[in-house]
Amino acid sequence: MDLRKLIEDYLKKAMLMQIATVKNKKPWVASVWYAHDEDWNLYFISRKSRRHSQEIKKNPNIAGAIAIPHTKGSGEKVRGLQFEGTARVTKGKEVKKAVDLYLAKYPLGYVRSTISSK
């Protein structure tokens, strides 16, 4: 089994990831839509006012999980990834890269955000 190919397949197929943050020794998990680049950097878009965004600002250490949806239900082998790392706000040229990756994965994302903001 080629582990790199397996991870790349999971990153391409899955759409949601859960990120875990912590504040005052109390954990929090948020589900976010994500995109990734060739180096497996994960990008998500979130409001600065969200609890996970506020907690990342104070403590950038996170854990996360990405699971491939099951089609048959309970009893199927779980397919997914678990990780830990640090999160930060993207800046400069990286913002355009992140948005381009996000819109390539979710082409209707821009349309939905435009409609809902009117």
Secondary structure as GFF3:
##gff-version 3
##sequence-region A 1 118
A	DSSP	alpha_helix	3	13	.	.	.	ID=ss1
A	DSSP	beta_strand	16	23	.	.	.	ID=ss2
A	DSSP	beta_strand	26	36	.	.	.	ID=ss3
A	DSSP	beta_strand	42	44	.	.	.	ID=ss4
A	DSSP	alpha_helix	51	58	.	.	.	ID=ss5
A	DSSP	beta_strand	61	67	.	.	.	ID=ss6
A	DSSP	beta_strand	80	86	.	.	.	ID=ss7
A	DSSP	alpha_helix	93	105	.	.	.	ID=ss8
A	DSSP	alpha_helix	109	116	.	.	.	ID=ss9
###
